[in-house]
Amino acid sequence: MTYIEVPNSVQEFMNTITKLCGDEHAGWAENFNAAFANTLTTTVKKQKDGSTFLLTGDIPAMWLRDSTAQVRPYLVIAKEDPELTEMICGLVQRQFFYIMIDPYANAFNEEPNHAGHQTDHTEMNPWIWERKYEIDSLCYPVQLAYLLYKNTGCKKQFDENFVAGVKKILTVFTTEQEHQHSPYTFERETTRLEDTLPNEGRGSKVGKTGMTWSGFRPSDDACRYGYLVPSNMFAVVCLGYIEEIFTSVLSDAEIVNQAAALKKEIDAGIQKYGKTDNQRGESVYAYEVDGLGNASIMDDSNIPNLLSAPYLGYTVVEDEAYQKTRQTILSKENPYFYEGKYAKGIGSSHTPENYIWPIALAMEGMTTSDKAEKERILNSLVENDGGTHLMHEGFDVNDPRKYTREWFSWANMMFCELVMDYFDIRVER
């Protein structure tokens, strides 16, 4: 790994957090220090070309989504640490290197070694670990490139590959507004239906809405309906980033105009087709819709989800539609909301029943202005870490000693970001 030990800037920040936690929240500090250091010392791999490869944790591949979330909290330190800025810049460059290989793939190998799901029925190549098309896989690298610029002033990531990658992203988003014309199909020989798409790999039928289609959720589970509303929200935000980048940093009116038009169409689609009524007859955002009248009331732990809309920058916490949606998905009306002896929160179809995710708990904390609620959630995360001082994928609300994934860097960093948020330390956006 690139980092044998944590840089001085990171250690100093960890010391600052420890002091802020004090004796009252010493457990937060212990877990924060373990998790914050863990990502640097176990997942970061500098490449010969200067780019950065990031392991997701206990799977030897790099996810475009996870890798962004894994380094996001470091942006507050990168302002004063050029080496950290360079590492994150290298990650953006690696992400766009992968997007140029295939914008429909979600996870990649460090080398073209044929590792991963090479037997899937889709256009695989030796670089690709998995080729599940997810909108968020294209949003996260844009978000990281933008946030790196906003927080450090770094522009090195806006190179020729970035420009070419953005053009590919715009093409894919536009193509998937009318999925029937898409070249993408995906099938896997499996008994787990969430890992494959029906209809000869094209997914369930959809009508035209202005939104852009996604085959899979950020959980890597198949969408039931093709328009994943929170991912479309994320696309709207990132298309705004593209507009700003190609106006203020780079100069390309064609890209600006294409991004602006797409943003307007997708957002209009969300507002017209992306809502449904909950059990109380209130208008709330649906998790997925198909443009043919079907909608799902639920939320999943993985980000982007409906819970994360203000965190992503799509709306504000105080927005009435968001608040009604939030109340709905943090209730039994959401089939993946679980409450047990030790904890309550949102789980996922990706993990067993009654398992909730630290990622979702952290997001719940970062999308409330109530400090007492943030404190409750942080206490719950520390108390339910299975005695490891690290976060996991999911844990049993009735027995936190039962959890999935021993080593999951994304969850670790979401916990760290909530601790920072509690002390009003946030990434600029």
C-alpha positions in Angstrom: 0.0 0.0 0.0 1.1 3.6 -0.6 0.7 4.7 3.0 2.7 2.6 5.6 1.7 5.1 8.3 -0.7 8.0 8.2 0.6 11.4 7.1 1.2 14.1 9.7 -1.7 16.2 8.5 -4.1 13.2 9.0 -2.6 12.4 12.4 -3.1 16.0 13.5 -6.7 16.0 12.3 -7.3 12.8 14.2 -5.8 14.4 17.3 -8.2 17.4 16.8 -11.2 15.1 16.6 -10.0 13.2 19.7 -9.9 16.5 21.7 -13.3 17.6 20.4 -14.8 14.2 21.5 -13.3 14.6 25.0 -14.1 12.1 27.7 -17.8 12.2 27.0 -17.4 10.7 23.6 -14.1 8.8 23.8 -15.7 5.9 22.0 -16.4 8.1 19.0 -12.7 9.1 18.9 -11.5 5.6 19.2 -13.6 4.4 16.3 -12.9 7.6 14.3 -9.1 7.1 14.6 -9.3 3.4 13.6 -11.6 4.1 10.6 -9.9 7.3 9.4 -6.5 5.7 9.3 -7.7 2.4 8.0 -8.6 3.6 4.5 -5.2 5.2 3.9 -3.2 2.3 5.2 -5.2 -0.6 3.7 -6.8 0.5 0.4 -4.7 3.2 -1.3 -2.4 1.9 -4.1 -0.4 4.4 -6.1 0.1 3.3 -9.7 3.2 3.7 -11.9 1.4 6.3 -14.1 0.7 8.5 -11.0 -2.9 7.6 -10.7 -4.5 6.0 -7.6 -6.2 2.7 -7.3 -8.5 2.2 -4.2 -9.6 -1.3 -3.0 -13.2 -1.3 -1.7 -12.0 -3.4 1.2 -12.3 -7.2 1.3 -13.0 -7.4 -2.5 -9.9 -6.9 -4.7 -11.5 -4.4 -7.0 -12.2 -0.7 -7.3 -15.7 0.6 -7.4 -16.2 4.1 -9.0 -18.8 4.9 -6.4 -17.1 3.5 -3.3 -13.7 5.0 -4.1 -15.1 8.5 -4.1 -16.9 8.0 -0.8 -13.7 6.5 0.7 -11.7 9.6 0.2 -14.3 12.4 0.5 -13.7 13.2 4.2 -9.9 13.7 3.4 -10.8 16.7 1.3 -11.0 18.9 4.4 -7.3 18.1 5.1 -6.2 18.1 1.5 -6.5 21.9 1.6 -3.3 22.0 3.6 -1.6 18.8 2.3 -0.4 18.8 -1.3 0.4 15.1 -1.2 -3.1 14.2 -0.1 -4.4 16.4 -2.9 -2.2 14.6 -5.3 -3.5 11.2 -4.1 -7.1 12.2 -4.6 -6.3 13.8 -8.0 -4.7 10.5 -9.0 -7.9 8.7 -8.0 -10.0 11.0 -10.2 -7.6 10.3 -13.1 -7.9 6.6 -12.5 -11.7 6.8 -12.4 -11.8 8.6 -15.7 -9.3 6.1 -17.2 -11.8 3.4 -16.3 -14.8 5.4 -17.7 -13.0 5.6 -21.0 -12.6 1.9 -21.0 -16.3 1.3 -20.4 -18.9 3.8 -19.0 -21.3 1.1 -18.3 -19.1 -0.8 -15.8 -19.3 -0.2 -12.1 -16.1 -2.0 -10.8 -12.6 -2.5 -12.2 -9.4 -4.5 -11.7 -6.1 -2.9 -10.9 -4.6 -4.6 -14.0 -6.2 -6.3 -17.1 -6.1 -9.6 -15.3 -9.5 -11.0 -16.2 -10.6 -11.1 -12.5 -14.2 -10.7 -11.4 -17.4 -11.7 -13.1 -16.0 -12.6 -16.5 -18.7 -15.2 -17.3 -21.5 -12.6 -17.2 -23.4 -12.2 -20.5 -22.5 -8.6 -21.4 -19.5 -6.9 -23.0 -16.7 -7.8 -20.5 -13.0 -7.2 -20.9 -9.9 -8.0 -18.8 -10.1 -4.6 -16.9 -13.7 -5.0 -15.7 -14.5 -6.7 -12.4 -18.3 -6.2 -12.9 -20.4 -4.5 -15.6 -23.6 -3.6 -13.8 -24.7 -0.2 -15.1 -25.5 2.2 -12.3 -26.1 5.9 -12.8 -24.2 6.7 -9.6 -21.0 5.1 -11.0 -20.8 8.0 -13.4 -21.9 10.7 -11.0 -19.4 10.0 -8.2 -16.2 10.6 -10.3 -17.7 13.9 -11.5 -18.6 14.8 -7.9 -15.0 14.0 -6.7 -13.4 16.0 -9.5 -15.6 19.0 -8.6 -15.2 18.8 -4.8 -11.4 18.4 -5.2 -11.4 21.7 -7.1 -13.8 23.4 -4.7 -11.8 22.4 -1.6 -8.2 22.7 -2.8 -8.2 24.7 -6.0 -6.6 21.7 -7.8 -7.3 21.7 -11.6 -4.9 19.0 -12.7 -7.8 16.4 -12.8 -9.5 18.4 -15.6 -7.3 16.8 -18.3 -8.1 15.4 -21.7 -9.3 12.2 -20.3 -11.7 14.0 -18.0 -13.1 16.0 -20.9 -13.5 12.8 -23.0 -15.0 11.0 -20.1 -17.6 13.7 -19.5 -18.6 13.4 -23.1 -19.1 9.7 -22.7 -21.2 10.3 -19.5 -23.4 12.8 -21.3 -23.8 10.3 -24.2 -24.8 7.5 -21.8 -27.3 9.6 -19.8 -28.9 10.8 -23.1 -29.0 7.3 -24.6 -30.6 5.9 -21.4 -33.4 8.4 -21.5 -34.8 6.1 -24.2 -33.5 2.7 -23.0 -35.1 0.8 -25.8 -32.3 2.2 -28.1 -29.5 1.3 -25.7 -26.7 -1.1 -26.6 -26.5 -2.3 -23.0 -27.7 -5.6 -21.8 -26.7 -7.7 -18.7 -27.5 -11.3 -17.7 -25.8 -13.4 -15.1 -26.4 -17.2 -14.6 -27.6 -17.1 -11.0 -30.5 -18.1 -8.8 -30.3 -14.6 -7.2 -32.7 -12.5 -9.2 -31.2 -9.2 -7.9 -28.0 -10.0 -9.8 -29.4 -10.2 -13.3 -31.8 -8.3 -15.5 -35.0 -9.8 -17.0 -36.3 -9.4 -20.5 -33.2 -10.8 -22.2 -30.9 -8.5 -20.1 -32.7 -5.3 -20.9 -34.7 -4.9 -17.6 -38.4 -4.3 -17.1 -40.2 -2.2 -19.6 -40.2 1.6 -19.1 -41.9 4.6 -20.7 -40.2 7.8 -21.6 -40.1 10.3 -18.7 -37.1 12.5 -19.3 -35.2 10.7 -16.5 -32.3 8.4 -17.4 -32.5 4.7 -16.9 -30.4 2.6 -14.5 -30.0 -1.2 -14.6 -28.8 -1.5 -11.0 -29.0 0.3 -7.7 -25.9 1.5 -5.8 -26.3 -1.7 -3.8 -25.4 -3.5 -7.1 -28.9 -5.1 -6.9 -31.1 -4.9 -10.0 -33.7 -2.1 -10.2 -37.3 -3.3 -10.1 -38.4 -0.4 -12.2 -35.9 1.4 -14.5 -36.0 4.9 -13.2 -34.1 5.1 -10.0 -35.2 8.4 -8.5 -32.4 9.2 -6.1 -29.8 8.4 -8.7 -31.5 10.7 -11.1 -31.4 13.4 -8.3 -27.6 12.8 -8.1 -27.4 13.1 -11.9 -29.1 16.5 -11.8 -26.6 17.7 -9.2 -23.6 16.4 -11.1 -24.8 17.8 -14.4 -24.8 21.2 -12.6 -21.2 20.5 -11.7 -20.3 19.8 -15.3 -21.9 23.1 -16.3 -19.8 25.0 -13.8 -16.6 23.2 -14.6 -16.9 23.8 -18.3 -17.9 27.4 -17.8 -15.5 28.5 -15.0 -12.5 26.3 -15.4 -12.6 24.8 -18.9 -14.4 26.4 -21.9 -16.7 24.3 -23.9 -20.1 25.7 -24.7 -21.3 22.5 -26.4 -20.8 20.5 -23.2 -22.3 23.2 -21.1 -25.4 23.4 -23.3 -25.8 19.6 -23.4 -25.4 19.2 -19.6 -27.9 22.1 -19.0 -30.5 20.5 -21.3 -30.1 17.1 -19.7 -30.3 18.5 -16.2 -33.6 20.3 -17.0 -35.1 17.2 -18.7 -34.1 14.8 -15.9 -35.3 17.2 -13.1 -38.6 17.8 -14.9 -39.0 14.0 -15.1 -38.3 13.6 -11.4 -41.0 16.2 -10.5 -43.6 14.8 -12.9 -43.1 11.1 -12.7 -40.9 10.5 -9.6 -43.5 11.0 -6.9 -46.2 8.8 -5.5 -48.6 8.8 -2.5 -47.8 7.2 0.8 -50.3 5.4 3.0 -51.4 8.7 4.4 -52.1 10.1 1.0 -49.2 12.4 1.1 -47.1 13.1 -2.0 -43.6 11.6 -1.5 -40.6 10.8 -3.7 -40.7 7.2 -5.0 -37.6 5.1 -4.9 -38.1 3.7 -8.4 -40.7 4.3 -11.1 -41.2 3.0 -14.6 -43.1 5.8 -16.3 -46.0 3.4 -16.9 -47.7 4.0 -13.6 -45.7 1.8 -11.3 -43.8 3.1 -8.3 -42.0 1.7 -5.2 -42.2 3.3 -1.8 -39.0 2.2 -0.1 -35.4 3.3 0.4 -32.1 1.3 0.4 -29.0 1.9 2.5 -26.6 2.6 -0.3 -26.0 6.2 -1.4 -27.5 7.8 -3.4 -30.8 7.0 -1.7 -33.8 9.2 -1.0 -32.5 9.9 2.5 -29.4 11.5 1.0 -31.1 14.0 -1.3 -30.0 17.1 0.8 -26.5 15.6 1.4 -26.1 15.3 -2.4 -27.2 18.9 -2.9 -30.5 18.1 -4.7 -32.7 19.7 -2.1 -32.6 21.1 1.5 -33.4 19.3 4.7 -36.3 21.6 5.4 -38.1 20.9 2.0 -41.6 19.7 2.7 -41.5 16.9 0.0 -38.2 15.7 1.4 -39.5 15.7 5.0 -42.6 13.7 4.1 -40.4 11.3 2.2 -38.0 11.0 5.1 -40.8 10.2 7.6 -42.1 7.6 5.2 -38.8 5.8 4.6 -37.9 5.9 8.3 -41.0 3.9 9.1 -42.4 0.4 8.6 -43.9 1.6 5.3 -40.3 1.1 4.0 -39.9 -2.7 3.7 -36.2 -2.3 4.5 -36.6 -0.3 7.7 -35.9 -2.5 10.7 -36.1 -1.9 14.4 -34.8 -4.4 17.0 -33.4 -4.7 20.5 -30.2 -2.8 19.9 -30.8 -0.4 16.9 -33.1 0.8 14.2 -32.5 2.0 10.7 -32.5 1.2 7.0 -31.2 -2.1 5.6 -31.1 -3.4 2.1 -32.2 -6.3 -0.2 -28.5 -6.9 -0.5 -28.2 -8.2 3.1 -30.4 -10.4 5.4 -33.7 -9.3 6.9 -33.2 -7.2 10.1 -29.7 -6.2 9.1 -29.3 -2.4 9.0 -26.4 -0.5 7.5 -24.0 1.9 9.2 -23.9 3.8 5.9 -27.6 4.6 6.1 -27.3 5.4 9.8 -24.6 7.9 9.1 -26.6 9.4 6.3 -29.6 9.7 8.6 -27.4 11.7 11.0 -26.0 13.9 8.3 -29.5 14.9 7.0 -30.9 16.1 10.3 -30.2 19.4 12.0 -31.0 17.9 15.4 -27.7 17.5 17.3 -29.2 15.2 19.9 -30.3 12.9 17.0 -26.8 13.0 15.5 -25.4 12.0 19.0 -27.9 9.2 19.3 -26.9 7.7 16.0 -23.2 8.1 16.7 -23.6 6.3 20.0 -25.5 3.6 18.2 -22.8 3.1 15.6 -20.1 2.8 18.2 -22.2 0.5 20.5 -23.0 -1.8 17.5 -19.6 -2.2 15.9 -19.3 -5.8 16.9 -16.3 -5.0 19.2 -14.1 -4.2 16.2 -14.0 -0.3 16.4 -14.8 -0.3 12.6 -18.0 -0.2 10.6 -19.4 -3.0 8.6 -21.8 -3.5 5.7 -24.8 -4.5 7.8 -25.5 -5.7 11.3 -28.4 -7.5 13.0 -30.6 -5.1 15.0 -31.1 -7.9 17.6 -27.5 -9.1 17.8 -24.8 -6.7 16.6 -22.2 -9.4 16.9 -23.7 -10.7 13.6 -22.5 -8.5 10.7 -21.6 -8.7 7.1 -18.2 -7.6 5.7 -15.3 -7.4 8.2 -13.6 -4.8 6.1 -15.7 -2.1 4.3 -13.9 1.2 3.8 -17.0 3.1 2.5 -18.8 2.4 5.8 -15.8 3.5 7.8 -15.5 6.8 6.1 -19.3 7.5 6.3 -19.0 7.1 10.1 -16.0 9.5 10.1 -17.9 12.0 8.1 -20.8 12.0 10.6 -18.4 12.6 13.5 -17.0 15.5 11.5 -20.5 16.8 10.7 -21.4 16.7 14.4 -18.5 19.1 15.1 -19.5 21.3 12.1 -16.5 20.2 10.0 -17.8 19.6 6.4 -16.5 19.2 2.9 -17.2 22.4 0.9 -19.5 22.0 -2.1 
